[in-house]
């Protein structure tokens, strides 16, 4: 069936169902499904609809009334990794690293806004004209960003980053070519030895996925506390796990719980390690404090274009909340962060470890690093980048390795 004609059919059936539903009463799922089936049968008696098409339309209509409308189909498609809704008319999805515009749209701005409110309410968030930007998450852990008009001129805008239903393991990352066995084993030793690790990279480079994979090397008898704006980490194998999530202020402007507030509580919970989903602002100082004062083995992520850029961004984040000399901040960062793993999304859309550096110390020219591994491109075959991680230097600060019993 032609897509435009299909859309008209669905819109007409939606209106019929709405006219028959008693909105003052709760309609059971089975009742709604039967109503959709009967109306579809009536329409198909006038014009033939293939059985497969009929089933697809029925499912779409059910999602409209009971789930997240058009979005639901893309959430259930395991090949889709990102969903981008630019107002009611334009929807794009990412599959295998490529963006595609889909021939679907929301039939009204009100319907899209209803879906948005359903999403944010489920995550205990609020979004409206007074507060038009919000980050939230779906029950399956997918990350959601919403921007409403008038801030979004062609809004409402919804961006959903999906995560695998099961946590990705380091072995899977090796199989996919994100790194090799040697480097994975090296990182395993660093995690077990409680080196403090930052994972840097651009948007969509796989930072959260990589942090999840690294966490599988944490000894299972440790007490781990995660701190996040929106709960996305999937820590596996840790029995003594505490998950903390920040909260926005309510409609009266009160009740906000910040990352900084969560840090204060976390430090009183006797953590062995603290994992922060991502540092964006002054909470970077709390993260560095934790790393350098009794919580070795802590890990976090941050947006950056290189390891050096990550260090400079940490400096900037801390400077926004502290009026102290830059040199003092640099010394604090150098004493807290041990390793930076930088991820990149290459031009063939693959995600790989691009660089691993050791943070050494602070000199007059700034924080000094020792490059340990670097990805070197060798060729391009069938559009895919071929290369390998090349060892550039040896780890110089080996005290934690030795203390953990490794040579």
Residue pairs with C-beta under 8 A, 6 or more apart in sequence:
1 9
1 49
1 50
1 53
3 103
3 104
6 53
6 57
7 104
7 105
7 107
9 43
9 57
10 57
10 60
10 61
10 64
10 107
11 107
12 43
13 36
13 39
13 40
13 43
13 57
13 61
14 61
14 64
14 107
16 39
17 32
17 35
17 36
17 39
17 61
17 65
20 35
21 27
21 32
21 35
29 62
29 66
32 62
32 65
32 66
33 58
33 62
36 58
36 61
36 62
37 58
40 49
40 54
40 57
40 58
40 61
43 49
44 54
49 57
59 73
60 70
60 73
63 69
63 70
63 72
63 73
64 70
64 111
68 75
68 115
68 118
68 119
69 106
69 111
69 112
69 115
70 91
70 104
70 105
70 106
71 83
71 85
71 115
71 158
71 160
74 80
74 83
74 93
74 102
74 160
75 83
75 138
75 140
75 142
75 160
75 162
77 93
78 165
79 95
79 96
80 93
80 94
80 95
80 162
81 94
81 95
81 161
81 162
82 93
82 94
82 159
82 160
82 161
82 162
82 204
83 91
83 92
83 93
83 94
83 158
83 159
83 160
83 162
84 91
84 92
84 93
84 94
84 99
84 158
84 159
84 160
85 91
85 106
85 112
85 156
85 157
85 158
85 159
86 92
86 154
86 157
87 109
87 112
87 152
87 154
87 155
87 156
87 157
88 105
88 106
88 107
88 108
88 109
88 111
88 112
89 105
90 101
90 105
90 154
91 101
91 102
91 104
91 105
92 99
92 100
92 101
92 102
93 99
93 100
93 102
94 100
96 349
97 348
97 349
97 350
98 349
106 112
106 115
109 156
112 156
112 158
113 148
113 156
115 158
116 127
116 146
116 148
116 156
116 158
117 127
119 136
119 138
119 144
119 146
119 158
120 126
120 127
120 134
120 136
120 144
120 146
122 136
122 138
122 139
123 136
123 137
123 138
123 144
123 230
124 247
125 134
125 135
125 136
125 248
126 134
126 248
126 250
126 251
127 133
127 134
127 146
127 148
128 148
129 148
129 149
129 150
132 147
132 148
132 149
132 150
132 151
132 152
133 145
133 146
133 147
133 148
133 151
134 145
134 146
134 248
135 143
135 144
135 145
135 146
135 229
135 230
136 144
136 145
136 146
136 230
137 143
137 144
137 230
137 231
137 232
138 144
138 160
140 162
140 163
140 165
141 163
141 231
141 232
141 234
142 160
142 161
142 162
142 163
143 160
143 161
143 163
143 230
143 232
144 158
144 159
144 160
144 161
145 157
145 158
145 159
145 160
146 156
146 157
146 158
147 155
147 156
147 157
148 155
148 156
148 157
149 155
149 156
161 204
163 208
163 209
163 232
163 234
164 209
166 234
167 212
167 213
167 216
167 234
167 235
167 236
168 209
168 212
168 213
169 213
169 216
170 184
170 187
170 188
170 213
170 214
170 216
170 217
171 184
172 213
173 179
173 184
173 209
173 210
173 213
174 180
174 181
174 184
177 350
177 352
178 206
178 210
178 343
178 350
178 351
178 352
178 353
179 187
179 352
179 353
179 389
180 388
180 389
182 389
182 391
183 353
183 356
183 373
183 389
186 372
186 373
187 197
187 214
187 217
187 341
187 356
188 217
189 401
189 406
190 197
190 338
190 339
190 401
191 197
191 214
191 215
191 217
191 218
191 297
191 299
192 217
192 218
192 219
192 404
192 406
193 297
193 400
193 401
193 403
193 404
193 406
194 273
194 296
194 297
194 400
194 404
195 296
195 297
195 338
195 339
195 400
196 291
196 292
196 296
196 297
196 298
196 299
196 336
196 337
196 338
196 339
197 214
197 299
197 337
197 338
197 339
197 340
197 341
198 299
198 300
198 301
198 302
198 310
198 314
198 337
198 339
198 340
198 341
199 207
199 210
199 211
199 214
199 299
199 300
199 301
199 302
199 340
199 341
199 342
199 343
200 207
200 301
200 302
200 303
200 304
200 306
200 307
200 309
200 310
200 340
200 341
200 342
200 343
201 207
201 301
201 303
201 304
201 342
201 343
201 344
201 345
201 354
202 303
202 304
202 305
202 344
202 345
203 303
204 345
204 351
205 343
205 344
205 345
205 351
206 343
206 345
206 351
207 278
207 301
207 302
207 343
208 232
208 233
208 277
208 278
208 301
210 301
210 341
210 343
210 353
211 233
211 275
211 277
211 299
211 300
211 301
212 233
212 234
212 235
212 236
214 299
215 224
215 233
215 235
215 236
215 238
215 275
215 299
216 236
216 237
218 224
218 235
218 237
218 238
218 273
218 297
220 237
220 238
220 239
221 239
221 240
222 238
222 240
222 272
222 273
222 297
223 240
223 241
223 242
223 269
223 270
223 271
223 272
223 273
224 235
224 238
224 240
224 241
224 242
224 271
224 272
224 273
224 274
224 275
225 241
225 242
225 243
225 244
225 266
225 269
225 271
225 273
225 274
225 275
226 233
226 235
226 241
226 242
226 243
226 244
226 274
226 275
226 276
226 277
227 244
227 246
227 259
227 262
227 263
227 266
227 274
227 275
227 276
227 277
228 243
228 244
228 245
228 246
228 276
228 277
228 278
229 245
229 246
229 259
229 277
229 278
229 280
230 245
230 246
230 277
231 243
231 245
231 277
232 277
233 243
233 275
233 277
235 241
235 243
235 275
242 266
242 269
242 271
244 262
244 265
244 266
245 262
246 257
246 258
246 259
246 261
246 262
247 255
247 256
247 257
248 256
249 255
249 256
258 283
259 276
259 279
259 281
259 283
259 286
260 282
260 283
260 286
263 274
263 283
263 286
263 287
263 290
266 274
266 290
267 290
271 295
272 295
272 297
273 295
273 296
273 297
273 298
273 299
274 287
274 290
274 295
274 298
275 298
275 299
275 300
276 283
276 287
276 298
276 299
276 300
276 301
277 300
277 301
278 300
278 301
278 302
278 303
279 287
279 300
279 301
279 302
279 314
279 317
280 302
280 303
280 317
281 317
281 320
281 321
282 317
282 318
282 320
282 321
282 322
283 317
284 302
284 314
284 317
284 318
285 317
285 318
285 321
285 322
285 332
287 298
287 300
287 336
288 314
288 318
288 332
288 333
288 336
288 337
289 332
289 336
290 298
290 336
291 298
291 336
291 337
292 332
292 335
292 336
296 400
302 310
302 313
302 314
303 313
304 310
304 313
304 342
306 342
306 355
307 340
307 342
307 355
307 357
307 369
308 369
310 340
310 342
311 333
311 337
311 340
311 359
311 366
311 367
311 369
314 333
314 337
315 326
315 329
315 330
315 333
318 329
318 332
318 333
319 326
319 329
322 329
327 362
330 362
330 366
330 367
331 362
333 359
333 362
333 367
334 359
334 360
334 361
334 362
334 367
334 368
337 359
338 358
338 359
338 397
338 400
339 356
339 357
339 358
339 359
340 355
340 356
340 357
340 359
340 369
341 353
341 355
341 356
342 353
342 354
342 355
342 356
342 357
343 351
343 352
343 353
343 354
344 351
344 352
344 354
344 375
345 351
346 352
346 385
347 385
348 380
348 383
348 384
348 385
350 384
350 385
352 375
353 373
353 375
353 389
354 374
354 375
355 371
355 373
355 374
355 375
356 371
356 372
356 373
356 374
356 389
357 369
357 370
357 371
357 372
358 369
358 370
358 371
358 372
358 393
358 395
358 396
358 397
359 367
359 368
359 369
360 367
360 368
360 369
360 370
360 396
360 397
361 367
361 368
362 368
370 393
370 395
370 396
371 392
371 393
372 391
372 392
372 393
372 394
372 395
373 389
373 390
373 391
373 392
374 389
374 390
374 392
375 387
375 388
375 389
375 390
376 387
376 388
376 389
376 390
377 385
377 386
377 387
378 386
378 387
378 388
379 386
379 387
380 386
395 401
401 407
